[in-house]
Amino acid sequence: MSDPFVVVGADAAGLSAASKFRREAPDREVVVFEKGRWISYAYCGMPYFIAGYVDRMSDLLSLSPSEVDERGIDLRREREVVAVDPDAKRVTVEGPDGDRSEQAYGDLLVATGARATTGPFDVRGLDGAFTLHNMDAAAAIDAYVAEPDAYDPDRADVSAVDRERVERNATMPAPETVAVVGGGYVGVEVAEALTERGLDVHVFHRSGHLLSPFGETVGNRVEAALEAEGVTVHTDAPVEALVGDDRIEAVEVGGGSDGDAETVPVDMAVVGVGIRPNTDLLEGTGVDLGPGDAIRVDDRGRTSLPDVYAAGDCATARHAVTGEPDWLPLGLTANRAGRAIGATVAGDPTPVGDIAGTAAVKAFDAEAARVGILDPEEAEAAGFDPVSETVTAGSRSGYYPGAAETDVTLVADRDTGRLLGGSIVGTDRAAVRIDTLATAIEADMTVPEVERLDLAYAPPFSPVWDPILVAAKVLNGTLED
Ligand SMILES: Cc1cc2nc3c(=O)[nH]c(=O)nc-3n(C[C@H](O)[C@H](O)[C@H](O)COP(=O)(O)OP(=O)(O)OC[C@H]3O[C@@H](n4cnc5c(N)ncnc54)[C@H](O)[C@@H]3O)c2cc1C
């Protein structure tokens, strides 16, 4: 067949697209190239694997290669797409031995994800220094933190794992003190995981509060939750260097009042300072890029190149509040866009959907979530006049066991009353409440409309006035002033 649907990348976006396409267009060929050995894995579960909440690495896998084959998808692992020729509608594919071949496409989906950035740090050159952006790293971290004689090799029970790397880390003496570099959501999850593994955990965050995109109220409460479990949180504390010859020995931290860097001895570091989209294969094609240098796409996931789509962590999506392209790489965004593109290419045009940066994270018993635009400067740059209020409200009727204080922040536009964003933090099912706000933002609701929502009330679940309704009531009062 001459017009296969070719997909680059075999995880959330790529396999969602291939599977949907296969069902909708059973007569057309679909070929998926994956540069690594892993497919259909859950990055999001890696911190919980390291923590020990998940027993086996295989529990994090969704589809095996043979299950993908059974679906009628032509999966080719260890095949990296290194170039795209949009005029000839061909891709160049490189195998493990450097052998190259060409593959024609009718439609092409770039679902190559993102990779960890390491800033100025030489993470690969130092034993005990890691990023956490692939499954091999998760397996290596798990092996490194175990005492050599206590490591259970069955934990990494997947043939795709880099066994040599795991075994090497398993033989090293177990670390006692770890620097988690970066207090974003991955850093917070890693801090919990490594505390659970018995390490003395230090989190270093460049700015004044953890979880910058979640706002200060959330950041401060998550910091308190981590510290209550023994984590030391250093804010306004940019790590400037990883120190060590073969194995990491210390981190150098700036931000001190005397301007001198402080040296903190550690025997492990996990660097989580950001990611960047994988777009190298499109170099030289002239494809339009957008925010974060991600591949700019329209509402159907189409790039500026004919018959070339992009989805997931490598692509932009339209922001539900601003209506502009944005880059907020998250799991549902990837799965949803991939599935929509699979349908579109099969002949059923389907929008990829807007994004609102809806995200949730836990730190021990504290749950936090955010959606939309919280940062006043970001709101102003988008043409809004932001007004915000933060309330503390009970999660259940006060007399019902388990009621806990929940902080809700809402941000609205003063002129229109439109809800722009919100965050929630608390210990009693706080995070899932964000979905009410995500729905309200998607529906362009105003704060008075949110205040009138008919949310469920029963003492075990919520007080009469759900914390979100309390926050909307207070913000509405401010808007009316
Ligand atoms: C530790 C961690 C925790 C996370 N937790 C959450 C969470 O709780 N909630 C949430 O929403 N999101 C979370 N995420 C983000 C989520 O995992 C990503 O948004 C999602 O995996 C993106 O899917 P994707 O298919 O776009 O990219 P990926 O999952 O990165 O898959 C891309 C695939 O493409 C392959 N590839 C790349 N280039 C090529 C090439 N040139 N040729 C062939 N193959 C190629 C890669 O090897 C990879 O397998 C987390 C991420 C991490 C790292």
The ligand as an ORCA input file, in Angstrom:
! r2SCAN-3c Opt
* xyz 0 1
  C       8.141     11.741     36.187
  C       6.983     12.206     35.351
  C       5.723     12.261     35.917
  C       4.642     12.697     35.164
  N       3.414     12.776     35.760
  C       2.368     13.242     35.062
  C       1.087     13.327     35.656
  O       0.894     12.976     36.831
  N       0.059     13.815     34.909
  C       0.235     14.208     33.609
  O      -0.724     14.647     32.969
  N       1.431     14.105     32.998
  C       2.505     13.638     33.691
  N       3.719     13.516     33.071
  C       3.837     13.917     31.655
  C       3.385     12.788     30.704
  O       4.109     11.629     31.004
  C       3.632     13.236     29.275
  O       2.834     14.363     29.029
  C       3.298     12.141     28.251
  O       4.108     11.011     28.423
  C       3.488     12.677     26.834
  O       3.244     11.660     25.915
  P       3.843     11.741     24.434
  O       3.323     10.567     23.706
  O       3.619     13.084     23.857
  O       5.427     11.656     24.623
  P       6.336     10.523     25.270
  O       5.603      9.819     26.342
  O       7.607     11.208     25.622
  O       6.600      9.515     24.064
  C       7.340      9.899     22.935
  C       7.990      8.668     22.324
  O       8.592      9.047     21.093
  C       9.845      8.371     20.968
  N      10.675      9.154     20.026
  C      11.166     10.390     20.219
  N      11.824     10.809     19.114
  C      11.743      9.796     18.210
  C      12.213      9.643     16.884
  N      12.877     10.619     16.262
  N      11.959      8.478     16.244
  C      11.252      7.485     16.871
  N      10.774      7.591     18.126
  C      11.004      8.737     18.783
  C      10.372      8.367     22.385
  O      11.366      7.366     22.564
  C       9.107      8.097     23.187
  O       8.887      6.709     23.382
  C       4.825     13.062     33.796
  C       6.101     12.986     33.214
  C       7.171     12.560     33.973
  C       8.529     12.508     33.342
*
